[in-house]
Amino acid sequence: MLKSRLFEEAIAKLWDEGLISGEMHLGTGEEAIIAGVVNNLLEGDSMALDHRGTAALIMRGVDPVLILRELLGYPDGLSGGMGGHMHMFSKEYFAASSGIVGAEGPIAAGFALSAQYLRPGAIAVAFFGEGAMNQGMLMESMNLASIWKLPVLFVCKDDTWSITTQSKSVTGGNLSDRVNGLGIPFADVDGTDVTSVWETSHLAIERIRAGQGPTFLHARCVHFEGHFLGLQLLRLVHDPLREIPGIAVPIARSFMHQGGTSLRERITGLKSVLATVFSTLRDPRRDSANDPVQRIRANLQSDPVRLKAIEDQIDQEVNYALESAIKEV
């Protein structure tokens, strides 16, 4: 979990320096979910990943240098420098990621169907966010997995946000009702507690390997960087002196501009903006109690010598991978 966190923090720095182009979606805050599930996988199992697939690939054993070279756009990257962070593939580990929301369902169903014929006893895992539950192809894949008893573990990483919209405002009913309606067992777990995730996914995977069909794991988590790096409201929290003028000046000009809507409506709009800003200041993304890495570190405080040795080793591994990947940049 720590290796994944430090690795993604290094990616964020490279992105901030302009060495990685395009959007960047990190999985900081998801580490307990990924670790708890991936630690239960065996050789021959497969993973269908979303646009936050870095942690799962690292924890599965993919060379971090290959991942970094891919993000930097080099032809010796994991996907030949053509996929970027949202479309990484590993034939060796049966792993595929996609930036298309909900595509993890069909990919996992395909992996699982092939496993039934080519690798009996192997399973497939699909990682996705709760917003993907409103995509038809994911629901169709779950229905197919249920009917054909495909060996799939559907893992929903629920951070309560669908990009910048609260999921509850765009999703009808309860996810558990949808899943149970398809005849798939539903398990809910605290996604910041790696022990709970491991135990729950272990039981689910045992059931799947026994040929009893798919299971749905609903894990609640927090994305500390929001949907993507550079999310404006979070930038405002991190560096208010630099960000406030860019927000306050246009609002002030609009508020004082002659003509247009009434003063009452302008005041209402201003209140809405301020409420959003103040809500961000109280956002759970800023609460260390929701940090899975900090939670597991607290459990290891009783053995500080071992903890420091682990952290030093991981820090060295990440730095070595970073230096190796950027030596030609």
Secondary structure, DSSP 8 states (H G I E B T S, - for coil): -HHHHHHHHHHHHHHHTTSS-S-----TT-HHHHHHHHTT--TT-EEEE-S--HHHHHHHT--HHHHHHHHTT-TTSTTTTSSGGGS-EETTTTEEE-SSTTTHHHHHHHHHHHHHHHSTT--EEEEEEGGGGGSHHHHHHHHHHHHHT--EEEEEEE-SEETTEEGGGT--S-HHHHHHHTT--EEEEETT-HHHHHHHHHHHHHHHHTT---EEEEEE---TT-SSTT-HHHHHHH-HHHHHHHHHHHHHHHHH-SSSS-HHHHHHHHHHHHHHHHHHHT-GGG-GGG-HHHHHHHHTTT-HHHHHHHHHHHHHHHHHHHHHHTTT-
